[in-house]
Amino acid sequence: MNDIIIYYSRTGTCKKLAEKIQKDLDCPIESIELKEGYGNYLSSLLRYQREKKKAIEPEFSTPFLDLESYERVILVYPIFFGDIPEFVTYYLERCAYKEIELIPVSNSTATSNEKSLATLRERLPKAKISHPYWQSKFHKGDFPSWIWRVKAGMPEEE
């Protein structure tokens, strides 16, 4: 499979998860970087809420990628307010891609990935969502089993 990992990480947790996946899949990895970081937990929540309410699109220091040559995109992201951060989907919408397989990998304190999967389906209709994985403080996903299925390219829709 021709894969790429794209991740956003404010605290480093999603970065570690993305690097763990990269070690198993041996594929390129790209970080979504904002020109102005989100800062500490409280300030990031307030800023994110303000941006979402006013439909403010942050500026990225990461260039938008051309994903045309990839079969699968593994997207690693945190859950903000029960959902994928708005700017992560905004970033992906601006990347060039054909119909691709999108493998969402999320991390949260307590929230599941259900709402973020619905958001991805709505915002990225050309992407085929498969092999979703999530972990949280209270839900430890079965990473070895999940990565085995992803590596094997087993067909699986969520």
LINPEZI-V363015 format. One record per backbone hydrogen bond with DSSP energy under -0.5 kcal/mol. CO is the residue of the C=O (numbers start at 1). NH is the residue of the N-H. E is the energy in kcal/mol with one decimal. If there is no record, write none. Layout:
co=(CO	CO)
nh=(NH	NH)
e=(E	E)
//
This chain:
co=(1	2	2	3	4	5	6	7	12	13	14	15	16	17	18	19	20	21	22	28	30	31	33	33	35	40	41	42	43	44	45	46	47	48	49	50	51	51	52	55	56	59	59	65	65	67	71	72	72	73	73	74	74	75	75	76	77	78	78	80	83	85	85	86	87	88	89	90	91	91	92	96	98	100	100	101	101	102	102	103	104	105	106	107	108	109	109	113	114	115	116	117	118	119	120	124	127	128	129	133	135	139	139	141	142	143	144	145	146	147	148	149	149	150	156)
nh=(3	71	72	28	74	30	76	32	16	17	18	19	20	21	22	23	24	25	26	5	7	33	61	62	37	44	45	46	47	48	49	50	51	52	53	54	55	56	55	57	58	35	36	67	96	70	101	4	74	75	103	6	76	77	105	8	107	80	85	83	80	88	89	90	91	92	93	94	94	95	95	67	100	102	128	73	103	104	130	75	133	77	135	79	137	137	138	117	118	119	120	121	122	123	124	127	129	102	158	106	108	136	141	143	146	147	148	149	150	151	152	153	154	153	131)
e=(-0.9	-2.5	-1.8	-0.7	-2.9	-2.8	-2.6	-3.3	-2.2	-2.0	-2.7	-2.6	-2.0	-2.1	-2.6	-2.1	-1.2	-2.6	-3.0	-2.3	-2.3	-0.7	-2.3	-1.5	-0.5	-2.6	-2.2	-2.3	-2.5	-2.7	-2.4	-2.2	-2.9	-2.5	-2.4	-2.3	-0.5	-2.5	-0.7	-0.5	-0.6	-2.5	-0.5	-0.8	-1.5	-1.9	-2.3	-1.4	-0.5	-0.7	-3.1	-2.8	-0.6	-0.5	-3.3	-1.9	-1.7	-0.6	-0.7	-2.1	-3.1	-1.2	-1.3	-2.4	-2.3	-2.2	-2.5	-1.1	-0.7	-0.6	-1.0	-3.4	-0.6	-0.6	-3.2	-2.7	-0.6	-0.7	-2.2	-2.1	-2.4	-2.5	-2.0	-1.9	-0.8	-1.1	-0.6	-2.2	-1.8	-2.3	-2.4	-2.3	-2.1	-3.0	-2.5	-1.8	-0.7	-2.9	-0.6	-2.5	-1.8	-3.2	-0.8	-1.6	-2.4	-3.2	-1.6	-1.9	-2.3	-2.9	-2.2	-0.6	-1.9	-1.0	-0.9)
//
